[in-house]
Amino acid sequence: QVQLVESGGGLVQAGGSLRLSCAASGSISSINAMGWYRQAPGKQRELVAVIIRGGTTIYADSVKGRFTISRDNAAVYLQMNSVKPEDTAVYYCAVDPRPTTQPLGSWGQGTQVTVSS
């Protein structure tokens, strides 16, 4: 079992930057894929970025060139640059023991990101 705790959300102006962190505890050696999802009010949850053990990264088209996902042994990060109002959402991290492009094994509680115009 893996427990995840996100941090780093907040209010940021359009064009600014924010760095989200997700700390993992528990059975961290089992983690393969780590990712970030987001859900805006009235919208479906969407995958933002994934990083698989070994370094393969995948990004949603809407964030390519602006967001960067990275990881270390027990955490995953999302560097958000040039943010836009449409990036406003609750951001969730998720991990999976499989080398999957859609990690769904364990979830964090979410952190709110609000981008003002």
N, C-alpha and C positions, 0 to 999 in steps of 0.2 A: 504494500500500500504506500502511496506517495501523497504527501500533503503539499499544497502549493499556496503561497501567499504573495499577492501582487502588491506593488507599491509604485509611486511615482506619478500617479495621475494628478490632474488638477486643471486649472484654467490657464489657457495660453492664448495669445493673440495670433491671428492668422499670419503665417510667415515665420512664426517662431518655432522653437524646438522643445521637445520633451523626451525624457528617457524613462521608459517603464522597466521595472524589474520584477522578476518572479522567482522567489526562493523556494527551492524544493527540499523536503526532508522526508525521512523514512527510507524506503527501498530505492534510493537514487541510482544504485548500480543497475537497476532494471530498465532505466529510462533509455529509449532510443530516440524517438521523435519528440521535439518540443515545438510548441507553436503558440501563436496569438490569434485570437478571434475577437470580433467586436460585434456589438448589437446596438443599433441606434433605435430610438423610440419609434414604434410602429413598423419596424423593419425586421427581416430575418437575420439571424446570426450569420456572419460571413467570416471566412478564413482570411486573415491578413497576411500571415507569413508563417513558414515552417522551416525548421532546421533539423536535419536528420544527422544522427551520429556519423561522423566522417566528414561533415561539413556541407553537404548538399543543402541549398536553400531554395525556397520557392516563395514567390510573392504574388499577391493579388495585383492585377493590372493597375488598379487605382492607387497603389502606393509605391509601385516600382520607381526607383530613382530618388525616392524621398525617405523611405523607411529602411532600416537595416536591422536584421535579427542576428543575434549572436548568443553564444552560450559558453558556460564553463561547466565544471563538474556538477554543480548543484544549483544552477540558476540559468534562466534565459532572460534576455534583454531585448527591448525594442527601442531603437533610437529613431525618433520621429522628427524629421526636419521638414521645413517648408509646409507646415501643417495648414490645413484648409478647414473652413467651417464644416464641411461634409465629413471630416474625420471625427466629429463629435459622436461619442458612443461610450458605452461601457466596454472596457477591454478585459478579456479573460485569457489567462494562459492555460494551456493544456499540455499534457505529456502522454506518451504511449510507449509501451514496451516493444511495439512493432516499428519497423522502418517505414512508416506510413506517411503519406502527404496530408492526412487528416487525423491528427492525434485526438483521441477521444477517451483515453483511459482514465485520467484524473484531471480535475478542474480546480482552478482557484475561485475565489469569491467575486472577483471582478474589481476593476478600478475605473472610476469615471474620468473621462477626458472631455473637456469642453473647450472648443476653439471659438473665440469671438472674432467677429468680422470688423 
